[in-house]
Amino acid sequence: MNYDNEIVRILLEVGERGLSVTKISRHVFNACNTLFAPIDYDDVHQYVAKYLLKNSKDQYSLFTRNKRGVYCLNLRSEQTCQLLFDFQDDNPQKDESKPDTGELSLSLF
């Protein structure tokens, strides 16, 4: 489901402090609700609560519970470590085989 991806994305942005189930549900509802496919907030909240509870039972689960009703990503989980990889290249290499021709646009004046 799309809800699962949204939950992970939201908790990835929040970081270690986590968010309450109510706020996570509200973010998921706002991200997934559209004009042509409306969804019910109560259904989203129920799904988010069950999903977080189910995936936070084990010590190495994807989520961990900070305190009552507040969840964050479990940093000891292998799944979380996979999510935290950053695949962006900071220093892109120029292709040496192509000569740099500069700007080819014509001046209007």
MDTraj code that builds the backbone (N, CA, C; nanometers):
import mdtraj as md
import numpy as np

residues = "MET ASN TYR ASP ASN GLU ILE VAL ARG ILE LEU LEU GLU VAL GLY GLU ARG GLY LEU SER VAL THR LYS ILE SER ARG HIS VAL PHE ASN ALA CYS ASN THR LEU PHE ALA PRO ILE ASP TYR ASP ASP VAL HIS GLN TYR VAL ALA LYS TYR LEU LEU LYS ASN SER LYS ASP GLN TYR SER LEU PHE THR ARG ASN LYS ARG GLY VAL TYR CYS LEU ASN LEU ARG SER GLU GLN THR CYS GLN LEU LEU PHE ASP PHE GLN ASP ASP ASN PRO GLN LYS ASP GLU SER LYS PRO ASP THR GLY GLU LEU SER LEU SER LEU PHE".split()
xyz = np.array([
    [0.0828, -0.1200, 0.0000],
    [0.0000, 0.0000, 0.0000],
    [0.0862, 0.1249, 0.0000],
    [0.0286, 0.2318, -0.0385],
    [0.0969, 0.3606, -0.0400],
    [0.1125, 0.4152, 0.1020],
    [0.0255, 0.3738, 0.1932],
    [0.0320, 0.4215, 0.3309],
    [0.1643, 0.3817, 0.3960],
    [0.2105, 0.2611, 0.3694],
    [0.3348, 0.2128, 0.4292],
    [0.4524, 0.3020, 0.3912],
    [0.4608, 0.3362, 0.2646],
    [0.5699, 0.4220, 0.2168],
    [0.5620, 0.5612, 0.2794],
    [0.4422, 0.6127, 0.2940],
    [0.4249, 0.7449, 0.3544],
    [0.4646, 0.7446, 0.5010],
    [0.4296, 0.6387, 0.5725],
    [0.4665, 0.6293, 0.7144],
    [0.6175, 0.6297, 0.7290],
    [0.6853, 0.5505, 0.6480],
    [0.8322, 0.5445, 0.6546],
    [0.8922, 0.6787, 0.6159],
    [0.8390, 0.7427, 0.5120],
    [0.8923, 0.8726, 0.4677],
    [0.8776, 0.9786, 0.5764],
    [0.7629, 0.9801, 0.6421],
    [0.7375, 1.0792, 0.7464],
    [0.8316, 1.0582, 0.8644],
    [0.8443, 0.9341, 0.9078],
    [0.9318, 0.9069, 1.0219],
    [1.0786, 0.9239, 0.9874],
    [1.1134, 0.9066, 0.8617],
    [1.2507, 0.9319, 0.8180],
    [1.2827, 1.0807, 0.8254],
    [1.1865, 1.1657, 0.7904],
    [1.2057, 1.3102, 0.7978],
    [1.2123, 1.3597, 0.9418],
    [1.1324, 1.2990, 1.0294],
    [1.1242, 1.3456, 1.1678],
    [1.2515, 1.3130, 1.2442],
    [1.3058, 1.1948, 1.2238],
    [1.4289, 1.1566, 1.2907],
    [1.4048, 1.0851, 1.4226],
    [1.4966, 1.1047, 1.5156],
    [1.4967, 1.0290, 1.6405],
    [1.3867, 1.0691, 1.7377],
    [1.3351, 1.1885, 1.7288],
    [1.2361, 1.2317, 1.8274],
    [1.1001, 1.1663, 1.8060],
    [1.0688, 1.1254, 1.6825],
    [0.9456, 1.0537, 1.6540],
    [0.8235, 1.1429, 1.6502],
    [0.7099, 1.0808, 1.6205],
    [0.5816, 1.1499, 1.6126],
    [0.4741, 1.0613, 1.6743],
    [0.3664, 1.1255, 1.7171],
    [0.2545, 1.0500, 1.7708],
    [0.1764, 0.9861, 1.6564],
    [0.0994, 0.8838, 1.6909],
    [0.0198, 0.8127, 1.5911],
    [-0.0798, 0.9074, 1.5253],
    [-0.1362, 0.9979, 1.6030],
    [-0.2336, 1.0933, 1.5490],
    [-0.1708, 1.1832, 1.4429],
    [-0.0520, 1.2338, 1.4698],
    [0.0142, 1.3220, 1.3730],
    [0.0602, 1.2452, 1.2499],
    [0.1071, 1.1228, 1.2700],
    [0.1462, 1.0401, 1.1552],
    [0.0234, 1.0127, 1.0680],
    [-0.0882, 0.9815, 1.1326],
    [-0.2120, 0.9550, 1.0593],
    [-0.2560, 1.0770, 0.9803],
    [-0.2438, 1.1939, 1.0392],
    [-0.2835, 1.3171, 0.9716],
    [-0.1950, 1.3416, 0.8492],
    [-0.0633, 1.3192, 0.8624],
    [0.0276, 1.3371, 0.7491],
    [-0.0035, 1.2374, 0.6377],
    [-0.0280, 1.1126, 0.6732],
    [-0.0600, 1.0109, 0.5730],
    [-0.1920, 1.0446, 0.5040],
    [-0.2894, 1.0870, 0.5805],
    [-0.4192, 1.1247, 0.5241],
    [-0.4029, 1.2393, 0.4248],
    [-0.3273, 1.3423, 0.4619],
    [-0.3076, 1.4575, 0.3730],
    [-0.2293, 1.4203, 0.2476],
    [-0.1364, 1.3256, 0.2603],
    [-0.0556, 1.2877, 0.1450],
    [-0.1316, 1.1979, 0.0480],
    [-0.2238, 1.1162, 0.0985],
    [-0.2903, 1.0168, 0.0142],
    [-0.4314, 1.0558, -0.0289],
    [-0.4921, 1.1542, 0.0342],
    [-0.6283, 1.1930, 0.0014],
    [-0.6285, 1.2818, -0.1229],
    [-0.7150, 1.2479, -0.2191],
    [-0.7259, 1.3278, -0.3408],
    [-0.8720, 1.3612, -0.3658],
    [-0.8931, 1.4498, -0.4579],
    [-1.0286, 1.4906, -0.4921],
    [-1.1069, 1.3775, -0.5581],
    [-1.0384, 1.2976, -0.6397],
    [-1.1058, 1.1926, -0.7147],
    [-1.1074, 1.0588, -0.6427],
    [-1.0247, 1.0432, -0.5398],
    [-1.0228, 0.9196, -0.4612],
    [-1.0200, 0.9562, -0.3126],
    [-1.1312, 1.0068, -0.2601],
    [-1.1316, 1.0464, -0.1187],
    [-1.1231, 0.9247, -0.0262],
    [-1.0565, 0.9445, 0.0858],
    [-1.0434, 0.8383, 0.1851],
    [-1.0942, 0.8896, 0.3185],
    [-1.1286, 0.7990, 0.4056],
    [-1.1820, 0.8331, 0.5362],
    [-1.0669, 0.8415, 0.6369],
    [-1.0632, 0.9481, 0.7156],
    [-0.9556, 0.9666, 0.8127],
    [-0.9541, 0.8550, 0.9168],
    [-1.0708, 0.8099, 0.9610],
    [-1.0760, 0.7050, 1.0632],
    [-1.0146, 0.5750, 1.0130],
    [-1.0359, 0.5429, 0.8859],
    [-0.9749, 0.4236, 0.8278],
    [-0.8229, 0.4361, 0.8222],
    [-0.7749, 0.5537, 0.7851],
    [-0.6307, 0.5778, 0.7785],
    [-0.5698, 0.5689, 0.9180],
    [-0.6345, 0.6303, 1.0159],
    [-0.5821, 0.6290, 1.1528],
    [-0.5767, 0.4862, 1.2075],
    [-0.6798, 0.4089, 1.1819],
    [-0.6841, 0.2709, 1.2283],
    [-0.5729, 0.1890, 1.1621],
    [-0.5520, 0.2085, 1.0320],
    [-0.4477, 0.1359, 0.9611],
    [-0.3089, 0.1739, 1.0144],
    [-0.2851, 0.3027, 1.0330],
    [-0.1543, 0.3486, 1.0803],
    [-0.1256, 0.2937, 1.2196],
    [-0.2236, 0.2975, 1.3082],
    [-0.2041, 0.2471, 1.4437],
    [-0.1725, 0.0978, 1.4435],
    [-0.2454, 0.0199, 1.3647],
    [-0.2199, -0.1239, 1.3580],
    [-0.0853, -0.1537, 1.2937],
    [-0.0511, -0.0813, 1.1882],
    [0.0755, -0.1033, 1.1183],
    [0.1946, -0.0736, 1.2092],
    [0.1888, 0.0374, 1.2816],
    [0.2983, 0.0723, 1.3707],
    [0.3090, -0.0257, 1.4871],
    [0.1969, -0.0667, 1.5420],
    [0.1985, -0.1615, 1.6523],
    [0.2547, -0.2962, 1.6082],
    [0.2127, -0.3415, 1.4890],
    [0.2583, -0.4699, 1.4364],
    [0.4077, -0.4685, 1.4051],
    [0.4585, -0.3567, 1.3555],
    [0.5987, -0.3480, 1.3137],
    [0.6901, -0.2880, 1.4192],
    [0.6490, -0.2885, 1.5448],
    [0.7362, -0.2372, 1.6507],
    [0.7473, -0.3350, 1.7679],
    [0.7063, -0.4584, 1.7493],
    [0.7061, -0.5553, 1.8586],
    [0.8445, -0.6090, 1.8900],
    [0.9252, -0.6343, 1.7897],
    [1.0560, -0.6958, 1.8074],
    [1.1625, -0.5888, 1.8333],
    [1.2745, -0.6331, 1.8906],
    [1.3855, -0.5419, 1.9186],
    [1.4462, -0.4872, 1.7892],
    [1.4419, -0.5657, 1.6827],
    [1.5003, -0.5246, 1.5552],
    [1.3938, -0.4942, 1.4503],
    [1.2773, -0.4508, 1.4923],
    [1.1706, -0.4126, 1.4002],
    [1.2038, -0.2807, 1.3324],
    [1.1257, -0.2485, 1.2316],
    [1.1484, -0.1252, 1.1564],
    [1.1221, -0.0007, 1.2409],
    [1.0234, -0.0075, 1.3306],
    [0.9872, 0.1061, 1.4152],
    [1.0103, 0.0720, 1.5616],
    [1.0267, 0.1748, 1.6419],
    [1.0360, 0.1581, 1.7857],
    [0.9466, 0.2611, 1.8526],
    [0.8994, 0.2266, 1.9716],
    [0.8097, 0.3156, 2.0439],
    [0.8905, 0.3895, 2.1505],
    [0.8939, 0.5228, 2.1412],
    [0.9653, 0.6044, 2.2400],
    [0.8908, 0.6067, 2.3722],
    [0.7700, 0.6487, 2.3677],
    [0.6804, 0.6481, 2.4826],
    [0.5418, 0.6177, 2.4300],
    [0.4442, 0.6226, 2.5122],
    [0.3108, 0.5803, 2.4719],
    [0.2594, 0.6607, 2.3517],
    [0.2393, 0.5917, 2.2411],
    [0.1822, 0.6527, 2.1221],
    [0.2786, 0.7314, 2.0363],
    [0.4085, 0.7330, 2.0684],
    [0.5076, 0.8068, 1.9907],
    [0.6045, 0.7059, 1.9293],
    [0.6150, 0.7074, 1.7976],
    [0.6981, 0.6117, 1.7256],
    [0.8063, 0.6837, 1.6462],
    [0.9182, 0.6131, 1.6270],
    [1.0257, 0.6618, 1.5405],
    [1.0890, 0.5407, 1.4729],
    [1.1785, 0.5652, 1.3783],
    [1.2482, 0.4562, 1.3120],
    [1.3493, 0.3950, 1.4075],
    [1.3603, 0.2628, 1.4044],
    [1.4547, 0.1906, 1.4879],
    [1.5903, 0.1908, 1.4185],
    [1.6872, 0.2577, 1.4751],
    [1.8184, 0.2722, 1.4119],
    [1.9015, 0.1450, 1.4198],
    [1.8604, 0.0480, 1.5027],
    [1.9324, -0.0784, 1.5120],
    [1.8818, -0.1813, 1.4113],
    [1.7791, -0.1491, 1.3390],
    [1.7198, -0.2413, 1.2430],
    [1.7972, -0.2387, 1.1120],
    [1.8119, -0.3568, 1.0503],
    [1.8780, -0.3637, 0.9198],
    [1.7954, -0.2943, 0.8126],
    [1.6634, -0.3046, 0.8239],
    [1.5760, -0.2383, 0.7273],
    [1.5939, -0.0869, 0.7320],
    [1.6068, -0.0317, 0.8503],
    [1.6267, 0.1124, 0.8646],
    [1.7613, 0.1543, 0.8078],
    [1.8632, 0.0732, 0.8319],
    [1.9956, 0.1046, 0.7770],
    [1.9910, 0.1094, 0.6245],
    [1.9135, 0.0216, 0.5636],
    [1.8983, 0.0237, 0.4185],
    [1.8283, 0.1513, 0.3719],
    [1.7321, 0.1998, 0.4505],
    [1.6595, 0.3212, 0.4140],
    [1.7458, 0.4464, 0.4264],
    [1.8449, 0.4444, 0.5130],
    [1.9243, 0.5629, 0.5404],
    [2.0389, 0.5841, 0.4427],
    [2.0632, 0.4882, 0.3526],
    [2.1678, 0.5066, 0.2530],
    [2.1362, 0.6263, 0.1658],
    [2.2382, 0.7041, 0.1368],
    [2.2232, 0.8205, 0.0504],
    [2.2982, 0.7922, -0.0789],
    [2.2254, 0.7792, -0.1872],
    [2.2854, 0.7412, -0.3138],
    [2.3157, 0.8603, -0.4037],
    [2.3150, 0.9806, -0.3506],
    [2.3437, 1.0977, -0.4323],
    [2.4943, 1.1203, -0.4383],
    [2.5407, 1.1563, -0.5544],
    [2.6822, 1.1830, -0.5748],
    [2.7072, 1.3309, -0.5487],
    [2.7920, 1.3613, -0.4507],
    [2.8193, 1.5001, -0.4159],
    [2.9032, 1.5717, -0.5215],
    [2.9971, 1.5029, -0.5826],
    [3.0841, 1.5623, -0.6830],
    [3.0648, 1.4902, -0.8159],
    [2.9692, 1.5340, -0.8946],
    [2.9491, 1.4657, -1.0236],
    [3.0693, 1.4868, -1.1139],
    [3.1137, 1.3801, -1.1787],
    [3.2279, 1.3849, -1.2676],
    [3.1822, 1.4243, -1.4069],
    [3.2553, 1.5150, -1.4704],
    [3.2251, 1.5519, -1.6082],
    [3.2804, 1.4448, -1.7003],
    [3.2079, 1.4201, -1.8067],
    [3.2535, 1.3239, -1.9061],
    [3.3617, 1.3913, -1.9895],
    [3.4831, 1.3364, -1.9860],
    [3.5974, 1.3975, -2.0546],
    [3.5906, 1.3783, -2.2057],
    [3.5119, 1.2838, -2.2538],
    [3.5074, 1.2588, -2.3976],
    [3.4295, 1.3670, -2.4719],
    [3.3417, 1.4385, -2.4025],
    [3.2638, 1.5441, -2.4663],
    [3.3317, 1.6790, -2.4420],
    [3.3607, 1.7525, -2.5472],
    [3.4219, 1.8853, -2.5264],
    [3.3184, 1.9834, -2.4714],
    [3.3614, 2.0733, -2.3862],
    [3.2728, 2.1744, -2.3282],
    [3.2545, 2.2852, -2.4306],
    [3.1339, 2.2964, -2.4861],
    [3.1093, 2.3935, -2.5926],
    [3.0557, 2.5246, -2.5382],
    [3.0259, 2.5319, -2.4101],
    [2.9728, 2.6550, -2.3530],
    [2.8256, 2.6698, -2.3856],
    [2.7764, 2.7901, -2.3726],
    [2.6360, 2.8160, -2.3972],
    [2.6147, 2.8392, -2.5466],
    [2.5169, 2.7687, -2.6021],
    [2.4919, 2.7770, -2.7460],
    [2.3708, 2.8621, -2.7802],
    [2.3082, 2.9237, -2.6816],
    [2.1888, 3.0035, -2.7096],
    [2.2277, 3.1377, -2.7710],
    [2.1404, 3.1907, -2.8529],
    [2.1662, 3.3184, -2.9195],
    [2.1161, 3.4330, -2.8341],
    [2.1814, 3.5444, -2.8445],
    [2.1410, 3.6637, -2.7728],
    [2.0248, 3.7298, -2.8455],
    [1.9281, 3.7767, -2.7685],
    [1.8142, 3.8437, -2.8299],
    [1.8446, 3.9866, -2.8691],
    [1.9449, 4.0464, -2.8123],
    [1.9746, 4.1864, -2.8395],
    [2.1114, 4.2054, -2.8944],
])
top = md.Topology()
chain = top.add_chain()
for i, resn in enumerate(residues, 1):
    res = top.add_residue(resn, chain, resSeq=i)
    for name in ("N", "CA", "C"):
        top.add_atom(name, md.element.get_by_symbol(name[0]), res)
traj = md.Trajectory(xyz[None], top)
